[in-house]
Amino acid sequence: MPGPDLQHEGRVRAAGASCIAGVDEAGRGPLAGPVVAAAVVLDPGRIPPGLNDSKRLTAARRAALALALGDAARIGLGSASVEEIDRLNILRASHLAMARALAALPVPADHALIDGPLIPPGLACCATAIVRGDALSLSIAAASIVAKVARDRIMVDLAQQYPGYGWDRNAGYPTAHHRRALIRLGVTPAHRRSFAPVHRMLYQEISLST
């Protein structure tokens, strides 16, 4: 399967856009931790080789590319907290993180390429939603890498605060180890209470205590 390219960027540039940001998030599926989004404006003359959907890359390759993008691209990061995820739902929280990432860019984008089928509400620029955009657009692929690396670092820090759940390895996803630890150690403040496995545990604890 061919990798991402600049066709989508070329279309919006031909329509008049000059500062185009790819936007993607990391962390919609985990049971714990924030959702993190990145907005990346590539310099067409300084694109690091090997950009691809972050899921197709090793952790070491993602880290190297994120470092290279830090030198060669303009980047904005945004996140939504566990509390916001539980209050808003994960889709709306992901869109909030995307809007925050765009707002954090050092130079405002005039067009955003958004990974997924929906455009977050309230963006300050025009936008295009691209399903599987991280596999099609180099700008979105770059954002997927930056967001994933940034979120993984947050989860490594949270793993030190809440040892035993393996977040430095599973990034908060519901692996067998994480689920066993949840039963053994209980729910932490970093867990998403609106997500079914965590919600069920809390409901059982309430039922047992009443």
SEGU-956908 format. One record per residue (C-alpha): residue number from 1; residue in one letter; chain; x negated, y, z negated. Coordinates in pm, 1 decimal, decimal comma. Each point is the difference from the previous one (the first is absolute). Layout:
<nr=NUM | rest=A | kette=A | east=X | north=Y | up=Z>
...
END
This chain:
<nr=1 | rest=M | kette=A | east=0,0 | north=0,0 | up=0,0>
<nr=2 | rest=P | kette=A | east=-147,1 | north=339,8 | up=96,0>
<nr=3 | rest=G | kette=A | east=-79,3 | north=238,7 | up=-283,5>
<nr=4 | rest=P | kette=A | east=140,8 | north=347,7 | up=-63,2>
<nr=5 | rest=D | kette=A | east=-75,8 | north=283,7 | up=240,2>
<nr=6 | rest=L | kette=A | east=74,9 | north=369,7 | up=54,8>
<nr=7 | rest=Q | kette=A | east=298,9 | north=-34,2 | up=234,7>
<nr=8 | rest=H | kette=A | east=252,0 | north=130,8 | up=-252,2>
<nr=9 | rest=E | kette=A | east=-230,8 | north=284,2 | up=-96,4>
<nr=10 | rest=G | kette=A | east=-42,0 | north=82,3 | up=370,0>
<nr=11 | rest=R | kette=A | east=376,2 | north=21,0 | up=54,3>
<nr=12 | rest=V | kette=A | east=62,0 | north=248,3 | up=-280,6>
<nr=13 | rest=R | kette=A | east=-311,9 | north=196,7 | up=93,7>
<nr=14 | rest=A | kette=A | east=132,4 | north=27,8 | up=356,3>
<nr=15 | rest=A | kette=A | east=324,6 | north=134,3 | up=-148,0>
<nr=16 | rest=G | kette=A | east=-190,4 | north=281,2 | up=-172,0>
<nr=17 | rest=A | kette=A | east=-123,0 | north=-134,1 | up=-333,3>
<nr=18 | rest=S | kette=A | east=-356,4 | north=85,6 | up=-97,0>
<nr=19 | rest=C | kette=A | east=-41,8 | north=-140,5 | up=-353,9>
<nr=20 | rest=I | kette=A | east=135,8 | north=-354,3 | up=-12,4>
<nr=21 | rest=A | kette=A | east=0,5 | north=-202,6 | up=-320,9>
<nr=22 | rest=G | kette=A | east=49,5 | north=-371,4 | up=-33,3>
<nr=23 | rest=V | kette=A | east=186,2 | north=-89,5 | up=-319,6>
<nr=24 | rest=D | kette=A | east=29,2 | north=-334,9 | up=-176,3>
<nr=25 | rest=E | kette=A | east=50,7 | north=-132,2 | up=-350,7>
<nr=26 | rest=A | kette=A | east=-134,6 | north=-283,5 | up=-210,2>
<nr=27 | rest=G | kette=A | east=170,4 | north=-175,4 | up=-285,5>
<nr=28 | rest=R | kette=A | east=366,8 | north=-45,2 | up=82,3>
<nr=29 | rest=G | kette=A | east=6,8 | north=-366,7 | up=-101,7>
<nr=30 | rest=P | kette=A | east=-192,9 | north=-21,1 | up=-329,7>
<nr=31 | rest=L | kette=A | east=163,4 | north=-39,4 | up=-339,6>
<nr=32 | rest=A | kette=A | east=-227,9 | north=260,9 | up=-156,0>
<nr=33 | rest=G | kette=A | east=-175,1 | north=327,7 | up=72,1>
<nr=34 | rest=P | kette=A | east=83,7 | north=302,1 | up=214,6>
<nr=35 | rest=V | kette=A | east=67,1 | north=10,8 | up=370,4>
<nr=36 | rest=V | kette=A | east=-275,0 | north=194,7 | up=179,6>
<nr=37 | rest=A | kette=A | east=14,6 | north=168,6 | up=340,3>
<nr=38 | rest=A | kette=A | east=-265,7 | north=154,6 | up=220,9>
<nr=39 | rest=A | kette=A | east=20,1 | north=251,0 | up=283,0>
<nr=40 | rest=V | kette=A | east=-298,4 | north=-2,2 | up=236,1>
<nr=41 | rest=V | kette=A | east=-82,4 | north=241,8 | up=280,2>
<nr=42 | rest=L | kette=A | east=-265,4 | north=-157,7 | up=221,2>
<nr=43 | rest=D | kette=A | east=-266,7 | north=192,8 | up=187,0>
<nr=44 | rest=P | kette=A | east=17,5 | north=-159,4 | up=349,0>
<nr=45 | rest=G | kette=A | east=-375,2 | north=37,6 | up=35,2>
<nr=46 | rest=R | kette=A | east=-83,9 | north=-163,5 | up=-334,7>
<nr=47 | rest=I | kette=A | east=227,5 | north=-301,8 | up=-32,9>
<nr=48 | rest=P | kette=A | east=-172,8 | north=-278,2 | up=-198,5>
<nr=49 | rest=P | kette=A | east=-13,7 | north=-321,2 | up=203,1>
<nr=50 | rest=G | kette=A | east=205,5 | north=-293,1 | up=-123,2>
<nr=51 | rest=L | kette=A | east=310,8 | north=181,5 | up=-124,2>
<nr=52 | rest=N | kette=A | east=290,9 | north=-241,8 | up=-29,2>
<nr=53 | rest=D | kette=A | east=300,1 | north=-85,1 | up=-211,9>
<nr=54 | rest=S | kette=A | east=-142,8 | north=-26,7 | up=-352,5>
<nr=55 | rest=K | kette=A | east=154,8 | north=-346,6 | up=-41,0>
<nr=56 | rest=R | kette=A | east=-224,0 | north=-128,1 | up=282,1>
<nr=57 | rest=L | kette=A | east=-321,2 | north=113,6 | up=-173,4>
<nr=58 | rest=T | kette=A | east=-203,1 | north=-135,2 | up=-289,3>
<nr=59 | rest=A | kette=A | east=-24,8 | north=205,1 | up=-317,9>
<nr=60 | rest=A | kette=A | east=-364,9 | north=78,4 | up=77,4>
<nr=61 | rest=R | kette=A | east=83,4 | north=118,9 | up=350,2>
<nr=62 | rest=R | kette=A | east=288,3 | north=214,4 | up=-129,0>
<nr=63 | rest=A | kette=A | east=-230,9 | north=162,4 | up=-254,1>
<nr=64 | rest=A | kette=A | east=-263,7 | north=76,0 | up=264,5>
<nr=65 | rest=L | kette=A | east=256,3 | north=147,7 | up=238,1>
<nr=66 | rest=A | kette=A | east=161,0 | north=209,1 | up=-275,4>
<nr=67 | rest=L | kette=A | east=-343,3 | north=142,9 | up=-77,9>
<nr=68 | rest=A | kette=A | east=-61,5 | north=75,9 | up=367,1>
<nr=69 | rest=L | kette=A | east=341,9 | north=163,4 | up=33,4>
<nr=70 | rest=G | kette=A | east=-75,6 | north=216,6 | up=-300,4>
<nr=71 | rest=D | kette=A | east=-287,1 | north=149,8 | up=199,2>
<nr=72 | rest=A | kette=A | east=163,2 | north=11,7 | up=343,4>
<nr=73 | rest=A | kette=A | east=370,4 | north=75,7 | up=-53,0>
<nr=74 | rest=R | kette=A | east=232,5 | north=226,4 | up=-194,7>
<nr=75 | rest=I | kette=A | east=180,6 | north=-191,4 | up=-272,3>
<nr=76 | rest=G | kette=A | east=289,5 | north=61,5 | up=-237,6>
<nr=77 | rest=L | kette=A | east=103,4 | north=-241,8 | up=-275,0>
<nr=78 | rest=G | kette=A | east=331,4 | north=-17,7 | up=-182,4>
<nr=79 | rest=S | kette=A | east=162,5 | north=-242,4 | up=-239,3>
<nr=80 | rest=A | kette=A | east=322,3 | north=-71,3 | up=-183,7>
<nr=81 | rest=S | kette=A | east=-14,4 | north=-129,2 | up=-354,3>
<nr=82 | rest=V | kette=A | east=155,5 | north=-312,5 | up=-145,8>
<nr=83 | rest=E | kette=A | east=259,8 | north=222,9 | up=-166,9>
<nr=84 | rest=E | kette=A | east=87,5 | north=159,6 | up=334,5>
<nr=85 | rest=I | kette=A | east=22,0 | north=-341,4 | up=166,9>
<nr=86 | rest=D | kette=A | east=242,1 | north=-120,1 | up=-266,9>
<nr=87 | rest=R | kette=A | east=207,1 | north=319,0 | up=15,3>
<nr=88 | rest=L | kette=A | east=15,2 | north=48,8 | up=376,8>
<nr=89 | rest=N | kette=A | east=-51,0 | north=-355,8 | up=141,0>
<nr=90 | rest=I | kette=A | east=-312,0 | north=-111,0 | up=184,2>
<nr=91 | rest=L | kette=A | east=99,4 | north=131,6 | up=344,9>
<nr=92 | rest=R | kette=A | east=70,6 | north=352,6 | up=-122,0>
<nr=93 | rest=A | kette=A | east=-310,8 | north=-5,5 | up=-218,9>
<nr=94 | rest=S | kette=A | east=-209,8 | north=-110,2 | up=299,4>
<nr=95 | rest=H | kette=A | east=141,1 | north=288,6 | up=204,1>
<nr=96 | rest=L | kette=A | east=-77,0 | north=238,4 | up=-286,1>
<nr=97 | rest=A | kette=A | east=-360,0 | north=-122,9 | up=-6,0>
<nr=98 | rest=M | kette=A | east=-24,2 | north=51,5 | up=377,7>
<nr=99 | rest=A | kette=A | east=131,3 | north=356,1 | up=-27,0>
<nr=100 | rest=R | kette=A | east=-251,5 | north=69,4 | up=-276,6>
<nr=101 | rest=A | kette=A | east=-283,9 | north=-141,7 | up=211,8>
<nr=102 | rest=L | kette=A | east=90,4 | north=228,7 | up=289,0>
<nr=103 | rest=A | kette=A | east=20,7 | north=297,7 | up=-236,1>
<nr=104 | rest=A | kette=A | east=-347,4 | north=-84,8 | up=-132,5>
<nr=105 | rest=L | kette=A | east=-171,0 | north=27,6 | up=339,9>
<nr=106 | rest=P | kette=A | east=-260,7 | north=278,5 | up=5,9>
<nr=107 | rest=V | kette=A | east=157,7 | north=130,7 | up=323,7>
<nr=108 | rest=P | kette=A | east=376,7 | north=-40,4 | up=55,1>
<nr=109 | rest=A | kette=A | east=97,3 | north=-251,9 | up=265,8>
<nr=110 | rest=D | kette=A | east=242,8 | north=109,2 | up=270,1>
<nr=111 | rest=H | kette=A | east=102,5 | north=-358,2 | up=79,0>
<nr=112 | rest=A | kette=A | east=-1,8 | north=-315,4 | up=-212,3>
<nr=113 | rest=L | kette=A | east=-2,6 | north=-357,1 | up=126,2>
<nr=114 | rest=I | kette=A | east=175,6 | north=-202,5 | up=-270,0>
<nr=115 | rest=D | kette=A | east=-41,3 | north=-373,7 | up=-43,4>
<nr=116 | rest=G | kette=A | east=339,5 | north=-169,5 | up=-10,4>
<nr=117 | rest=P | kette=A | east=350,7 | north=52,9 | up=137,2>
<nr=118 | rest=L | kette=A | east=91,1 | north=310,2 | up=-203,1>
<nr=119 | rest=I | kette=A | east=-122,2 | north=357,7 | up=-28,8>
<nr=120 | rest=P | kette=A | east=-23,3 | north=123,3 | up=-361,0>
<nr=121 | rest=P | kette=A | east=242,7 | north=286,6 | up=-65,7>
<nr=122 | rest=G | kette=A | east=-118,9 | north=353,1 | up=-55,2>
<nr=123 | rest=L | kette=A | east=-331,5 | north=-11,1 | up=184,4>
<nr=124 | rest=A | kette=A | east=-154,7 | north=334,6 | up=84,3>
<nr=125 | rest=C | kette=A | east=-81,3 | north=-109,0 | up=358,1>
<nr=126 | rest=C | kette=A | east=146,3 | north=-197,1 | up=288,1>
<nr=127 | rest=A | kette=A | east=-40,3 | north=-375,1 | up=-25,9>
<nr=128 | rest=T | kette=A | east=31,6 | north=-322,8 | up=194,4>
<nr=129 | rest=A | kette=A | east=72,9 | north=-335,0 | up=-166,5>
<nr=130 | rest=I | kette=A | east=-187,3 | north=-296,0 | up=150,0>
<nr=131 | rest=V | kette=A | east=87,1 | north=-356,5 | up=-100,0>
<nr=132 | rest=R | kette=A | east=-322,4 | north=-193,6 | up=-62,2>
<nr=133 | rest=G | kette=A | east=-179,1 | north=328,6 | up=51,7>
<nr=134 | rest=D | kette=A | east=-307,6 | north=-117,4 | up=-190,3>
<nr=135 | rest=A | kette=A | east=-60,4 | north=-252,8 | up=279,5>
<nr=136 | rest=L | kette=A | east=74,7 | north=247,2 | up=281,1>
<nr=137 | rest=S | kette=A | east=-132,2 | north=343,9 | up=-93,7>
<nr=138 | rest=L | kette=A | east=-360,3 | north=67,8 | up=-102,4>
<nr=139 | rest=S | kette=A | east=111,3 | north=289,8 | up=-221,0>
<nr=140 | rest=I | kette=A | east=247,4 | north=-219,4 | up=-188,5>
<nr=141 | rest=A | kette=A | east=-255,0 | north=-282,5 | up=-21,8>
<nr=142 | rest=A | kette=A | east=-242,9 | north=246,4 | up=-158,5>
<nr=143 | rest=A | kette=A | east=269,0 | north=107,1 | up=-247,7>
<nr=144 | rest=S | kette=A | east=75,9 | north=-362,7 | up=-85,6>
<nr=145 | rest=I | kette=A | east=-367,2 | north=-57,4 | up=-84,5>
<nr=146 | rest=V | kette=A | east=-36,7 | north=313,5 | up=-211,9>
<nr=147 | rest=A | kette=A | east=324,8 | north=-65,6 | up=-188,2>
<nr=148 | rest=K | kette=A | east=-87,7 | north=-364,9 | up=-67,7>
<nr=149 | rest=V | kette=A | east=-350,4 | north=79,4 | up=-126,7>
<nr=150 | rest=A | kette=A | east=127,9 | north=282,9 | up=-221,1>
<nr=151 | rest=R | kette=A | east=274,3 | north=-215,0 | up=-150,3>
<nr=152 | rest=D | kette=A | east=-228,8 | north=-298,3 | up=-58,2>
<nr=153 | rest=R | kette=A | east=-231,7 | north=228,2 | up=-198,8>
<nr=154 | rest=I | kette=A | east=292,3 | north=114,0 | up=-214,8>
<nr=155 | rest=M | kette=A | east=92,1 | north=-362,3 | up=-67,8>
<nr=156 | rest=V | kette=A | east=-359,4 | north=-84,2 | up=-99,0>
<nr=157 | rest=D | kette=A | east=20,0 | north=281,5 | up=-256,9>
<nr=158 | rest=L | kette=A | east=338,5 | north=-124,1 | up=-123,5>
<nr=159 | rest=A | kette=A | east=-144,5 | north=-351,3 | up=-31,5>
<nr=160 | rest=Q | kette=A | east=-242,5 | north=136,4 | up=-260,0>
<nr=161 | rest=Q | kette=A | east=286,6 | north=156,0 | up=-196,3>
<nr=162 | rest=Y | kette=A | east=220,1 | north=-309,4 | up=22,2>
<nr=163 | rest=P | kette=A | east=-226,1 | north=-306,1 | up=24,8>
<nr=164 | rest=G | kette=A | east=129,7 | north=-345,3 | up=79,4>
<nr=165 | rest=Y | kette=A | east=224,1 | north=75,3 | up=298,8>
<nr=166 | rest=G | kette=A | east=-277,9 | north=-16,2 | up=259,4>
<nr=167 | rest=W | kette=A | east=84,3 | north=334,2 | up=159,7>
<nr=168 | rest=D | kette=A | east=-360,8 | north=46,0 | up=108,5>
<nr=169 | rest=R | kette=A | east=55,5 | north=-303,9 | up=225,6>
<nr=170 | rest=N | kette=A | east=373,5 | north=-3,4 | up=80,1>
<nr=171 | rest=A | kette=A | east=62,7 | north=379,8 | up=1,2>
<nr=172 | rest=G | kette=A | east=321,1 | north=-56,8 | up=-193,8>
<nr=173 | rest=Y | kette=A | east=161,6 | north=-231,2 | up=255,1>
<nr=174 | rest=P | kette=A | east=212,6 | north=-285,9 | up=-140,3>
<nr=175 | rest=T | kette=A | east=-261,3 | north=-274,2 | up=27,7>
<nr=176 | rest=A | kette=A | east=35,8 | north=-315,7 | up=-206,6>
<nr=177 | rest=H | kette=A | east=-267,6 | north=128,4 | up=-239,1>
<nr=178 | rest=H | kette=A | east=178,8 | north=332,6 | up=-43,9>
<nr=179 | rest=R | kette=A | east=335,1 | north=-168,6 | up=-60,2>
<nr=180 | rest=R | kette=A | east=-148,8 | north=-235,9 | up=-260,0>
<nr=181 | rest=A | kette=A | east=-168,7 | north=293,9 | up=-173,2>
<nr=182 | rest=L | kette=A | east=328,3 | north=189,3 | up=-1,1>
<nr=183 | rest=I | kette=A | east=164,4 | north=-288,8 | up=-185,1>
<nr=184 | rest=R | kette=A | east=-294,0 | north=-42,3 | up=-236,9>
<nr=185 | rest=L | kette=A | east=-87,5 | north=363,9 | up=-69,0>
<nr=186 | rest=G | kette=A | east=323,5 | north=183,0 | up=71,3>
<nr=187 | rest=V | kette=A | east=88,0 | north=320,3 | up=184,7>
<nr=188 | rest=T | kette=A | east=-239,8 | north=296,5 | up=-5,3>
<nr=189 | rest=P | kette=A | east=73,2 | north=371,4 | up=58,3>
<nr=190 | rest=A | kette=A | east=-157,8 | north=-43,4 | up=345,1>
<nr=191 | rest=H | kette=A | east=261,2 | north=-256,5 | up=109,7>
<nr=192 | rest=R | kette=A | east=290,6 | north=101,3 | up=222,9>
<nr=193 | rest=R | kette=A | east=308,0 | north=-70,6 | up=-207,7>
<nr=194 | rest=S | kette=A | east=235,3 | north=20,5 | up=298,7>
<nr=195 | rest=F | kette=A | east=-171,8 | north=-292,0 | up=175,4>
<nr=196 | rest=A | kette=A | east=182,9 | north=-328,9 | up=-48,1>
<nr=197 | rest=P | kette=A | east=-263,9 | north=-215,9 | up=-178,7>
<nr=198 | rest=V | kette=A | east=-74,9 | north=278,5 | up=-249,1>
<nr=199 | rest=H | kette=A | east=366,6 | north=93,9 | up=-41,9>
<nr=200 | rest=R | kette=A | east=92,9 | north=-362,1 | up=-71,7>
<nr=201 | rest=M | kette=A | east=-268,9 | north=-24,6 | up=-267,0>
<nr=202 | rest=L | kette=A | east=120,1 | north=317,3 | up=-170,9>
<nr=203 | rest=Y | kette=A | east=360,6 | north=-119,5 | up=16,0>
<nr=204 | rest=Q | kette=A | east=-98,2 | north=-331,3 | up=-156,7>
<nr=205 | rest=E | kette=A | east=-190,0 | north=180,0 | up=-277,1>
<nr=206 | rest=I | kette=A | east=303,1 | north=216,8 | up=-72,9>
<nr=207 | rest=S | kette=A | east=229,6 | north=-305,7 | up=1,6>
<nr=208 | rest=L | kette=A | east=-227,9 | north=-188,7 | up=-242,5>
<nr=209 | rest=S | kette=A | east=-21,6 | north=294,4 | up=-238,9>
<nr=210 | rest=T | kette=A | east=377,1 | north=55,3 | up=-21,1>
END
